[in-house]
Amino acid sequence: MMTSLRATLLSFILLSLTSFLFATEQPNVILLMGDDHGWDEVAYNGHPHLHTPVLDEMAATGLRLDRFYSAHPSCSPTRGSFLTGRHPNRYGTFTPNWSIRPEEISIGHLMKQAGYRTGHFGKWHVGPVKKASPTSPGAMGFDEWLSHDNFFELDPVLVRNGGEPKKYPGESSEVVIDETIRFISEAQKKEQPFMAVVWFGSPHEPYQALEKDMALYDSLPMKYADTMVSLTSNETGQKVTRPLRDVLQERYSEITAMDRAIGKLRDYLKTNELKGNTIVFYCGDNGMAD
């Protein structure tokens, strides 16, 4: 399902979910989030260029929440609301790069209390991911994490359980999903229900995509090349101006790669007979950035 979050409605959903947590057979939970992914940037919502077969299939066969709004128009406040079910004004994360309050009770805490194995994979952005941080994923109730403080591109540098940063070669969405699959496999061995919070680095700028995905968008209309846009440079970290067509080709390629990674996860769940007892939720954090 492709949507954004509204803190009040999210609170209701999380409250409803807790009614299942103490049942005899606890469902597994996977919460996926794209970074700056607009509601219209999927084929099933009529986008003229994007290839998103996995999200399209999820929308066709699952529950769609088409009027489910973000708690905030920017990143960190929305993510904090996702974790707590509270409005950003209540827990003090007012803008991007502001940490969540250490005193907050998160969905990670609640799920651990209910006997779940909890993991966070990908973008965090509500505090440092190092072990000593009082707002790390570990401090917020996650048993393990492979995370980044902010966004990331190809060959991401990530931190495992608060240790030293390490480069993980590969397309970033697939790297994160491979770690999620590993986490699920370990939980299965322990016969423990699991919750994985998976926050992709895509399709946040600056963009960087695989050649095979870029090739899907070689035929983008040339009219987009007439418009110049400002974004961050991968090489320097400074603002640069580039043709919109080049930027869109990279952005759309990241979305397609993320879609493919979600498909890999769903295939794993099906192959390992987990599909029937696993809730898979997808949303964007706050829509496409200007």
Secondary structure, DSSP 8 states (H G I E B T S, - for coil): ------HHHHHHHHHHHHHHHTSSS--EEEEEEESS--TT-SGGGT-SS---HHHHHHHHHS---TT---SSSSHHHHHHHHHHSS-HHHHT--STT----TT---HHHHHHHTT-EEEEEEE--SS--STT-TTSTTTTT-SEEEEESS---SS-EEEETT--EEE--S-HHHHHHHHHHHHHHHHHHTT--EEEEEE--TT-SS----HHHHGGGTT--GGGGG-EEEEE-TTTSSEEEEEHHHHHHHHHHHHHHHHHHHHHHHHHHHHTT-GGGEEEEEEESS----
